[in-house]
């Protein structure tokens, strides 16, 4: 069962929003793999893992967080993502 699910609408080419996401993850030492349709990411935050996947459907970026620290609420992760890529 997924820990968190988010959807972010965007306009234009999906590569633009995915490049923002990839840059954010990789600048924090994480990994981001995939293409303009789907992929996965993994990052360590204060010794804890945040991992998940993404899928692009039309002009909607769907993100699923499969692994996260139990003390970090989904709303915190969603707010961070909106600030960085939204």
C-alpha positions in Angstrom: 0.0 0.0 0.0 1.3 3.4 -0.9 2.1 5.9 1.8 1.1 9.0 -0.1 -0.3 9.9 -3.5 -0.2 13.4 -5.1 -1.2 14.8 -8.5 0.3 18.0 -9.9 -1.2 19.6 -13.0 1.2 21.2 -15.4 1.1 22.8 -18.9 3.4 22.2 -21.7 6.1 19.6 -22.1 6.4 17.1 -19.2 10.2 17.2 -19.6 10.2 20.7 -17.9 8.5 19.6 -14.7 10.4 16.3 -14.6 13.7 18.2 -15.0 12.8 20.3 -12.0 12.0 17.1 -10.0 15.2 15.4 -11.1 17.3 18.4 -10.2 15.7 18.7 -6.8 16.3 15.0 -6.0 19.8 14.8 -7.4 20.9 18.1 -5.7 20.0 16.4 -2.4 22.1 13.3 -3.2 19.2 11.2 -4.4 18.6 9.2 -7.6 16.0 9.9 -10.2 15.5 7.5 -13.1 12.8 7.3 -15.8 11.5 9.1 -18.9 8.7 11.5 -19.9 6.1 8.8 -19.0 7.2 7.2 -15.8 10.1 6.5 -13.4 11.3 6.1 -9.9 13.2 8.2 -7.3 15.0 7.6 -4.0 16.5 10.1 -1.5 17.8 10.0 2.0 16.6 12.7 4.3 18.3 12.9 7.7 19.2 9.2 7.5 15.7 8.2 6.4 14.5 7.0 3.0 11.9 8.7 0.9 11.2 6.6 -2.3 8.5 6.4 -4.8 7.5 6.6 -8.4 5.9 9.0 -10.9 3.7 8.7 -13.9 2.7 11.3 -16.4 -0.9 11.2 -17.6 -1.7 14.0 -20.1 -0.9 17.2 -18.2 -0.9 15.6 -14.8 2.1 14.4 -12.9 1.1 11.6 -10.5 3.5 10.9 -7.7 3.3 7.9 -5.3 5.5 7.8 -2.2 6.1 4.1 -1.3 8.6 4.6 1.5 8.9 7.5 4.0 9.7 8.0 7.6 6.5 7.4 9.7 7.0 10.7 11.5 6.8 12.8 8.3 3.2 13.4 7.2 2.2 13.2 3.6 1.1 16.8 3.8 4.7 17.9 4.5 6.0 15.9 1.5 3.3 17.3 -0.7 4.0 20.9 0.4 7.7 20.4 -0.3 7.0 19.1 -3.8 4.6 21.9 -4.6 7.2 24.4 -3.6 10.0 22.8 -5.6 8.2 21.6 -8.8 4.7 22.9 -8.7 
